[in-house]
């Protein structure tokens, strides 16, 4: 028995992955990295060294960054 996979046509706008982060509140690491265009490991090393803004602990296993602090940091680089 042979199975055939069919590919449905998908509209290009539905495939868009990189969405601009919201400009309020707290950002998870994914949004911080999208906004700063810094790699994950490089960002986390910079946070440990005190180069980048520190996160806020939301729960035992979850952290986020203040959006205002991340924006101010990026604007300070220009």
C-alpha positions in Angstrom: 0.0 0.0 0.0 1.4 3.4 -1.0 0.5 6.5 0.8 0.6 9.9 -1.0 1.1 13.1 1.0 -0.7 16.0 -0.5 0.4 19.6 0.0 -2.3 22.2 0.4 -1.6 25.6 -0.9 -0.9 28.0 1.9 -1.2 31.7 1.7 2.3 33.3 2.2 1.0 35.7 4.9 0.1 32.7 7.1 3.6 31.4 7.0 5.1 34.6 8.5 6.9 33.6 11.7 8.7 36.8 12.7 6.2 39.0 14.3 7.0 42.3 15.9 6.8 42.1 19.7 4.2 44.1 21.5 5.4 47.4 23.0 4.1 46.9 26.5 4.7 45.0 29.7 7.0 42.0 29.9 8.6 40.1 27.0 9.6 36.5 27.0 13.1 35.6 25.7 11.7 34.9 22.2 10.4 38.4 21.9 13.6 40.0 23.3 15.7 38.1 20.7 13.4 39.1 17.9 13.6 42.8 18.9 17.4 42.8 19.5 18.5 40.4 16.8 21.0 38.9 19.3 21.4 35.2 19.5 20.0 33.3 22.5 23.3 32.1 24.0 25.0 35.5 23.4 22.0 37.3 25.1 22.1 35.0 28.2 25.9 35.4 28.5 25.5 39.1 28.4 22.7 39.0 31.0 25.0 37.0 33.3 27.9 39.5 32.8 25.5 42.5 33.5 25.8 43.8 29.9 22.2 43.3 29.0 19.1 44.0 31.2 18.2 41.5 33.9 15.0 39.5 33.7 12.1 39.4 36.1 11.2 36.1 37.6 7.5 35.3 36.9 7.5 31.8 38.5 9.9 29.1 39.4 10.6 28.2 35.8 9.6 31.4 33.9 11.3 34.7 33.4 10.7 37.8 31.2 12.3 41.1 30.5 10.7 44.6 31.0 10.0 45.8 27.5 10.9 49.4 28.4 14.3 48.3 29.6 15.0 46.3 26.5 13.9 49.1 24.2 16.0 51.6 26.2 19.1 49.3 25.9 18.7 49.0 22.2 18.2 52.7 21.7 21.3 53.4 23.8 23.3 51.3 21.3 22.6 53.7 18.4 
